[in-house]
Amino acid sequence: MKYYAADVVFPVAGPAIKKGVVAMDDQGVVKGVFNPGEIDENLVEQFKGALIPGFVNAHCHLELSHMLGVVPRNTGLPTFLSTVINERGNHEEKVEAAMEEADKLMYENGIQAVGDHVNSAVTAKIKETSPIKYHTFVEVMATNKEDVVTRIDNAKEIEFHFDYKHSSITPHAPYSGSKFLFKTLKKAISEDNIISIHNQESDEENKLFRYNKGEFLEFFKKMNLAMEDFRAQARNSLQSFLPYIPSKNKLILVHNTYTSIKDLDFVDRMGRSVYFCFCPKANLYIEDRIPKIDNFLLGGHDIVIGTDSLASNDTLDILEELKVIHQEYPDLDFNETIKWATLNGAKALNLEHELGSLEVGKKPGLVLLEGMDTFKLNPKVKVRRIR
């Protein structure tokens, strides 16, 4: 048994404890969380800062790790997508080493679990030996009705390479899928298949679905994508595609940069389990804007945090994402946002029974936020993995 103490302990599942103590066995399983004075000080290893469970990165693309610095900033989403598609195959000799380094970096940055999107099986080998728990989302894209069944079958073949308990098939985004894809996918997946879909990352997506106008039309032309079946719905993309997503499946909506209050009201009226994932550094990288987080707080929506990929970020660090959020919204309570970055993410990925909080019986990792001796997150805080 080992005992760890710090200025503040955030169990996440309960209130923060000043001068709290965390007990873990040799395997990293939590055996208790104690108030000061309950454990002999001679047994306790003391740290300056705050102790938290390991982070959960709810959205990443590990297979794009070789694209660090390749895509210019602030191009807007359609141009960003075109650049990624055209460039991702030009650096193949770097792919494996870059993924290994990114996986190692995330672990060192205190990340215990990752929701990772893939278009191939190239990350499977790394995930088998990584100390990080991965849930792999195999993306499906099909705008042409004739391609749908083949694309879903291909996704199932890719999924075969990953842990079947922690993988699922998901549509990539509203603009890269048709109504027929959503309807067909509904019949092809089970109810325990988590869906994680890019949502309203750009206002161009809403323009496409409202008016059939904007930069996505040029993007489709460049990519030779057939869009003859597409019909504008005179409403935002989220309201257009959500009714076709299987209602009993857990759903993660990623980015939500241009999600409006009306969109959120529409989601609420659907009465389904939805997690909203924010990746603020990637949003700033691509669109120079982050979501209106205060709108999501009004309805008590479930929020999780992601990093996106190194094609759209210069770090894979959940603490850095939290710093951006707190800088933009200084009145936010860290007691709340730490849940977004840990327990909420674990719940979204069906990992809450083992990760996300410092509770007896869990093996959530143990992370120190150095320089944080109050309940406030400041820009100078650094992350250090303890267990």
C-alpha positions in Angstrom: 0.0 0.0 0.0 1.2 3.5 -0.8 -0.2 6.8 0.4 -0.1 10.1 -1.5 -1.1 13.5 -0.2 -1.3 17.0 -1.7 -2.5 20.5 -1.0 -5.8 19.4 -2.6 -7.3 16.1 -3.7 -10.0 16.0 -6.3 -11.7 12.6 -6.0 -14.2 13.9 -8.7 -17.0 11.6 -7.5 -17.1 13.6 -4.2 -16.1 17.0 -2.9 -12.4 18.2 -3.0 -10.4 17.5 0.1 -7.7 20.0 1.4 -4.6 18.1 2.5 -6.3 14.8 1.4 -4.6 11.4 1.1 -5.1 8.8 -1.6 -4.2 5.1 -0.9 -3.3 2.8 -3.7 -2.0 -0.7 -3.9 0.9 -1.9 -6.1 -1.4 -2.4 -9.1 -2.7 1.2 -8.8 -6.1 0.3 -7.5 -7.6 2.9 -5.1 -8.0 1.5 -1.6 -9.2 4.7 0.0 -9.4 8.5 0.0 -8.8 10.1 3.4 -9.1 13.4 5.2 -6.0 14.9 6.8 -4.9 13.3 10.0 -6.5 9.9 9.3 -3.3 8.3 8.1 0.1 8.4 9.9 2.1 11.2 8.2 5.2 9.0 8.3 3.5 6.7 5.7 2.5 9.4 3.3 4.4 10.7 0.3 3.7 14.5 0.2 3.2 16.6 -3.0 2.7 20.3 -3.7 -0.3 20.8 -5.9 -3.5 18.9 -6.6 -4.0 15.2 -7.0 -6.6 14.0 -9.6 -7.5 10.8 -11.4 -6.0 10.3 -14.9 -7.6 12.4 -17.7 -9.9 11.0 -20.3 -9.3 12.3 -23.8 -12.7 11.8 -25.4 -11.7 12.6 -29.0 -8.4 12.0 -30.8 -7.1 10.8 -34.2 -3.9 9.0 -33.3 -3.3 7.9 -36.9 -2.8 11.6 -37.9 0.1 12.2 -35.4 2.6 12.5 -38.2 0.9 15.6 -39.5 2.1 17.9 -36.7 2.6 21.4 -38.3 1.6 20.2 -41.8 -1.7 22.1 -42.0 -1.7 25.9 -41.7 -3.8 27.5 -39.0 -7.1 29.3 -39.4 -7.9 28.0 -42.9 -11.5 27.0 -42.0 -12.8 23.5 -41.9 -13.3 22.7 -45.7 -9.7 23.8 -46.6 -8.4 22.0 -43.5 -10.1 18.7 -44.6 -8.8 19.0 -48.1 -5.2 19.5 -46.9 -5.4 16.6 -44.5 -6.8 14.3 -47.3 -4.1 15.4 -49.8 -1.2 15.4 -47.3 -1.8 12.4 -45.0 -0.2 9.9 -47.4 2.9 12.0 -48.1 4.7 11.2 -44.8 4.1 7.5 -44.5 7.6 6.8 -43.3 6.9 8.9 -40.2 3.5 7.4 -39.3 4.4 4.6 -36.9 7.1 6.5 -35.0 4.8 9.6 -34.7 1.9 7.5 -33.3 4.2 5.8 -30.8 5.5 9.2 -29.6 2.0 10.6 -29.4 0.7 7.6 -27.4 3.7 8.0 -25.0 3.2 11.8 -24.8 -0.5 11.4 -23.9 0.3 8.9 -21.1 3.0 11.3 -19.7 0.4 14.1 -19.8 -1.8 12.1 -17.4 -4.2 10.7 -20.0 -5.6 7.4 -18.9 -8.2 6.7 -21.7 -8.8 7.9 -25.2 -11.7 7.9 -27.6 -9.8 7.5 -30.9 -11.1 7.9 -34.4 -9.6 5.8 -37.2 -10.0 5.1 -40.9 -7.6 2.1 -41.0 -6.1 -0.5 -38.6 -2.7 1.2 -38.4 -3.1 2.1 -34.7 -4.1 -1.5 -33.6 -0.6 -2.7 -32.7 0.2 0.4 -30.6 -3.1 0.1 -28.7 -2.4 -3.5 -27.8 0.6 -2.6 -25.7 -0.2 0.9 -24.6 -0.9 1.6 -20.9 -3.7 3.9 -22.1 -7.2 2.4 -22.4 -8.5 3.1 -25.9 -12.0 3.0 -27.3 -11.6 3.0 -31.1 -14.3 4.6 -33.4 -14.1 3.3 -36.9 -15.4 6.1 -39.2 -17.7 5.6 -42.1 -18.1 8.1 -44.9 -20.5 7.6 -47.8 -22.3 10.4 -49.7 -23.3 8.1 -52.6 -26.1 5.6 -51.9 -24.3 2.9 -53.9 -21.3 3.1 -51.6 -23.0 2.7 -48.3 -23.1 -1.0 -47.8 -19.6 -1.5 -49.0 -18.3 1.3 -46.7 -20.0 -0.2 -43.7 -18.6 -3.7 -44.5 -15.1 -2.1 -44.8 -15.5 -0.5 -41.4 -16.5 -3.8 -39.9 -13.3 -5.4 -41.3 -11.2 -2.6 -39.8 -13.0 -2.9 -36.4 -12.0 -6.6 -36.3 -8.4 -5.5 -35.6 -9.4 -3.8 -32.4 -10.6 -4.8 -29.0 -14.2 -5.8 -29.7 -15.3 -4.7 -26.2 -13.9 -1.2 -26.8 -14.6 -0.4 -30.4 -17.5 0.8 -32.5 -18.5 2.0 -35.9 -19.6 5.6 -36.3 -20.5 8.0 -39.1 -17.7 10.6 -39.5 -19.8 13.8 -39.9 -23.1 15.0 -41.3 -21.4 16.4 -44.4 -19.6 13.1 -45.2 -22.7 10.9 -44.8 -26.1 10.6 -46.4 -29.5 10.0 -45.0 -29.3 6.6 -46.5 -26.0 5.9 -44.6 -27.6 6.9 -41.3 -30.6 4.7 -41.9 -28.5 1.7 -43.0 -26.1 2.1 -40.1 -29.0 1.9 -37.7 -29.7 -1.6 -38.8 -26.0 -2.6 -38.9 -24.9 -1.8 -35.4 -26.0 -3.0 -31.9 -27.4 -0.8 -29.2 -24.2 -0.9 -27.2 -22.3 0.6 -30.1 -21.2 4.1 -29.0 -21.5 6.7 -31.8 -19.1 9.6 -31.9 -19.7 12.1 -34.7 -18.1 15.4 -35.7 -20.8 18.1 -35.3 -21.0 21.7 -36.4 -17.2 22.3 -36.3 -17.7 25.0 -38.9 -20.5 27.4 -39.8 -20.0 26.2 -43.4 -21.7 22.9 -42.3 -24.8 24.8 -41.2 -24.8 26.8 -44.4 -24.7 23.5 -46.4 -27.7 22.0 -44.6 -29.7 25.2 -44.5 -29.2 26.6 -48.0 -27.0 24.1 -50.0 -24.5 26.9 -50.2 -21.0 27.7 -49.0 -17.4 26.3 -49.1 -18.4 22.7 -48.7 -19.8 22.7 -52.3 -16.3 23.5 -53.6 -14.8 20.8 -51.2 -17.1 18.2 -52.7 -16.1 19.2 -56.2 -12.4 18.9 -55.3 -12.9 15.5 -53.7 -15.1 14.3 -56.6 -17.9 13.4 -54.1 -21.3 12.7 -55.5 -23.9 14.9 -53.8 -26.9 14.5 -56.2 -29.0 13.0 -53.4 -28.3 15.9 -51.0 -31.2 18.2 -50.1 -31.0 21.3 -48.0 -33.2 21.1 -44.9 -33.7 24.8 -44.1 -32.3 24.1 -40.7 -28.9 23.5 -39.0 -27.0 20.2 -39.6 -27.6 18.8 -36.1 -31.4 19.2 -36.5 -31.2 17.5 -39.9 -29.2 14.4 -39.1 -30.0 13.7 -35.4 -33.4 12.1 -36.0 -31.7 9.4 -38.1 -29.1 8.4 -35.5 -30.3 5.3 -33.5 -32.0 6.7 -30.4 -30.9 4.0 -28.0 -27.1 4.3 -28.7 -24.9 6.5 -26.6 -23.9 9.5 -28.6 -20.9 11.8 -28.5 -21.2 15.0 -30.5 -17.7 16.4 -31.1 -16.6 20.0 -31.4 -20.1 21.8 -31.4 -18.3 25.1 -32.3 -21.4 26.5 -34.0 -24.1 24.7 -32.1 -26.9 27.1 -31.2 -29.4 27.3 -28.3 -32.1 26.2 -30.7 -30.0 23.2 -31.6 -29.6 22.3 -27.9 -33.3 22.7 -27.4 -33.8 20.3 -30.3 -31.5 17.7 -28.7 -33.2 18.1 -25.3 -36.6 17.4 -26.9 -35.2 14.2 -28.5 -34.8 12.9 -24.9 -31.6 10.8 -25.6 -28.2 10.3 -24.0 -25.8 12.8 -25.5 -22.3 13.9 -24.5 -20.9 17.1 -26.0 -17.2 17.0 -26.6 -15.1 20.2 -26.7 -11.7 20.4 -28.3 -11.0 24.1 -27.9 -7.4 24.2 -29.1 -8.3 22.4 -32.3 -11.2 24.8 -32.8 -8.9 27.8 -32.4 -6.4 26.1 -34.8 -9.0 25.5 -37.6 -11.7 28.1 -37.1 -10.2 30.6 -34.6 -13.2 30.2 -32.4 -14.4 28.0 -29.5 -18.0 26.8 -28.6 -20.3 29.0 -26.6 -19.8 26.8 -23.5 -22.2 28.9 -21.3 -25.1 27.8 -23.6 -24.4 24.2 -22.8 -24.3 24.9 -19.0 -27.8 26.4 -19.1 -29.5 23.0 -19.7 -27.0 20.9 -17.6 -25.7 19.1 -20.6 -23.0 16.4 -20.2 -19.7 17.7 -21.4 -16.4 15.9 -22.1 -13.0 17.1 -23.4 -10.9 16.0 -26.3 -7.7 17.1 -28.0 -8.4 16.2 -31.6 -5.3 15.3 -33.6 -1.8 16.7 -34.1 -3.0 17.8 -37.5 -5.1 20.5 -35.7 -3.2 20.9 -32.4 0.3 21.3 -31.2 -0.2 19.2 -28.0 -2.2 16.2 -26.9 -2.8 17.5 -23.4 -6.1 17.7 -21.6 -4.8 20.1 -19.0 -3.9 22.6 -21.8 -7.5 22.2 -23.2 -8.9 23.1 -19.7 -6.6 26.1 -19.5 -8.1 27.5 -22.7 -11.6 26.9 -21.4 -10.9 28.6 -18.1 -9.1 31.5 -19.8 -12.2 32.1 -22.0 -14.7 31.4 -19.2 -12.9 32.5 -15.9 -16.0 32.1 -13.8 -16.1 28.3 -14.4 -15.7 26.2 -11.3 -12.8 23.7 -11.6 -14.8 21.3 -9.4 -17.1 21.1 -12.4 -14.6 21.2 -15.3 -12.4 18.4 -13.8 -15.5 16.1 -14.2 -15.6 16.9 -17.9 -12.0 15.9 -18.2 -12.2 12.7 -16.2 -15.5 11.0 -15.0 -17.8 12.3 -17.8 -15.3 11.1 -20.4 -15.1 7.7 -18.7 -18.9 7.5 -18.7 -19.1 8.5 -22.4 -16.7 5.6 -23.3 -18.3 3.1 -20.9 -15.2 3.0 -18.7 -16.7 4.6 -15.5 -16.5 1.3 -13.6 -12.7 1.5 -13.7 -11.6 5.0 -14.6 -12.5 8.7 -14.1 -12.6 9.1 -10.3 -10.6 8.3 -7.2 -13.0 5.7 -5.8 -12.3 2.4 -4.0 -11.8 -0.4 -6.5 -11.0 1.7 -9.5 -7.7 1.9 -11.3 -7.9 5.4 -12.6 -4.3 6.5 -12.6 -3.0 9.3 -10.3 -2.0 12.7 -11.7 -0.5 15.7 -10.0 -1.3 19.3 -11.1 1.9 21.0 -9.9 1.4 24.6 -8.8 -2.3 24.3 -8.0 -2.8 24.7 -4.3 -6.3 26.2 -4.4 -9.5 25.3 -6.3 -8.5 27.7 -9.2 -6.7 26.6 -12.3 -4.0 29.0 -13.4 -1.9 29.1 -16.6 1.3 28.1 -14.8 0.0 24.7 -13.5 1.9 21.7 -15.0 0.9 18.0 -15.2 2.9 15.2 -13.7 1.9 11.5 -13.7 2.4 9.9 -10.3 0.8 6.4 -11.0 
